[in-house]
């Protein structure tokens, strides 16, 4: 987990909105995995430089949940240019696939459609899925049938 000063954090992860890494209004950056933050920073930096996108964090560490969130190895959020919702969830998903995440999920039914990225251990295959409005996960093959997108 992360053990650095505020000044070090800004230098290490200048492309992450560090103030958004909180749980119920309390900072929880100390519960985040450093490698996950490094990868998120790289992805956010390149999104800003290549696409003029910014990343809004919805959720990071949370206890009592499943998956990589309680380990501090997951982040949920969305990319945007000028306002939330102006970058399609499928474009966000495709951009995130360029990075060595262990898992990437597309969430087209969030209030602002976005993605989940995590740094779970993986051997030559990442976990991928999309979640429907009833919070059921589906394979990406179904996305083509339902949304008409190639992912």
C-alpha positions in Angstrom: 0.0 0.0 0.0 1.0 3.6 -0.5 3.1 5.4 2.2 4.2 8.7 0.8 3.8 12.4 1.6 1.3 14.7 -0.1 4.2 16.4 -2.0 5.5 13.0 -3.1 2.1 12.0 -4.3 1.7 15.0 -6.6 5.1 14.3 -8.1 4.5 10.6 -8.5 1.0 10.8 -9.9 0.4 14.3 -11.4 -2.3 13.1 -13.9 -4.5 11.6 -11.2 -7.1 13.6 -9.4 -5.8 12.5 -6.0 -8.6 14.3 -4.2 -11.0 11.8 -5.8 -9.4 8.9 -4.1 -11.6 8.8 -1.1 -14.3 6.7 0.6 -17.3 8.4 2.3 -15.4 11.7 2.2 -12.3 10.3 3.8 -9.0 10.0 1.8 -8.0 6.4 1.3 -5.0 6.7 -0.9 -2.9 4.9 1.7 -5.0 1.8 0.9 -4.2 1.9 -2.8 -1.6 -0.3 -4.5 1.3 1.7 -5.8 1.5 -0.2 -9.1 -2.2 0.4 -9.8 -1.7 4.1 -9.2 1.4 4.1 -11.5 -0.6 2.4 -14.3 -3.6 4.7 -13.8 -1.3 7.8 -14.0 0.3 6.5 -17.2 -3.1 5.9 -18.8 -4.4 9.3 -17.7 -1.3 11.1 -18.9 -1.6 9.5 -22.3 -5.3 10.1 -22.5 -4.7 13.8 -21.8 -1.8 14.1 -24.4 -3.3 11.9 -27.1 -7.0 12.5 -26.8 -7.4 15.7 -24.7 -9.4 13.5 -22.2 -9.5 13.8 -18.5 -10.4 11.0 -16.1 -13.0 11.3 -13.2 -12.6 8.7 -10.5 -15.9 7.3 -9.1 -14.5 4.6 -6.8 -11.2 3.1 -5.7 -10.6 1.2 -2.5 -13.6 0.0 -0.6 -13.8 -2.6 2.2 -16.3 -5.3 2.2 -16.7 -5.5 -1.5 -15.5 -8.2 -3.9 -12.9 -8.2 -6.6 -9.8 -6.0 -6.5 -11.3 -2.9 -4.8 -10.6 -4.2 -1.2 -7.0 -4.8 -2.2 -6.6 -1.3 -3.5 -6.0 -2.6 -7.1 -9.1 -1.3 -8.8 -10.5 2.0 -10.0 -13.8 2.9 -11.5 -14.4 6.1 -13.5 -14.9 7.7 -16.8 -13.0 9.7 -19.4 -14.4 13.0 -20.7 -13.4 15.9 -22.9 -15.5 18.8 -21.9 -18.3 17.3 -19.9 -19.3 13.9 -18.4 -20.7 11.6 -21.0 -19.1 13.1 -24.0 -16.8 10.1 -24.6 -18.5 6.8 -25.5 -18.0 4.0 -23.0 -16.8 1.7 -25.8 -14.1 4.3 -26.9 -13.0 4.5 -23.2 -12.9 0.7 -23.0 -10.8 0.4 -26.2 -8.4 3.1 -24.9 -7.9 1.3 -21.6 -7.2 -2.0 -23.4 -3.9 -0.5 -24.6 -2.5 -0.8 -21.0 -1.5 -3.9 -19.1 -4.6 -4.0 -16.8 -5.5 -7.4 -15.4 -9.3 -6.7 -15.8 -11.3 -4.1 -17.7 -15.1 -3.8 -17.5 -17.4 -1.5 -19.5 -20.4 0.0 -17.7 -22.7 1.6 -20.3 -25.6 2.0 -17.7 -23.8 4.1 -15.1 -25.2 7.6 -14.7 -22.1 8.6 -16.6 -21.0 5.6 -18.6 -17.5 4.5 -17.7 -15.0 1.7 -17.0 -13.5 -0.4 -14.3 -9.8 -1.1 -14.5 -7.9 -3.4 -12.1 -4.4 -4.8 -11.7 -5.3 -8.4 -10.8 -2.5 -10.9 -11.6 -2.9 -12.4 -15.1 -1.0 -14.7 -17.4 -1.5 -13.8 -21.1 -5.3 -13.1 -20.7 -7.1 -10.2 -19.1 -10.6 -10.4 -17.7 -13.1 -8.4 -19.8 -16.8 -7.9 -19.4 -19.6 -5.3 -19.6 -22.4 -4.8 -17.0 -26.0 -4.3 -17.8 -28.6 -2.1 -16.1 -29.5 -4.9 -13.7 -25.8 -5.2 -12.7 -25.3 -8.5 -14.4 -22.0 -9.1 -16.1 -21.7 -10.3 -19.7 -19.1 -11.3 -22.2 -18.0 -8.7 -24.7 -19.2 -10.9 -27.6 -22.7 -9.9 -26.5 -21.9 -6.2 -26.8 -21.7 -6.5 -30.5 -25.2 -8.1 -30.7 -26.8 -5.6 -28.3 -24.9 -2.3 -29.0 -23.6 -3.0 -32.5 -20.0 -2.3 -31.4 -16.8 -4.1 -32.1 -14.8 -4.6 -28.9 
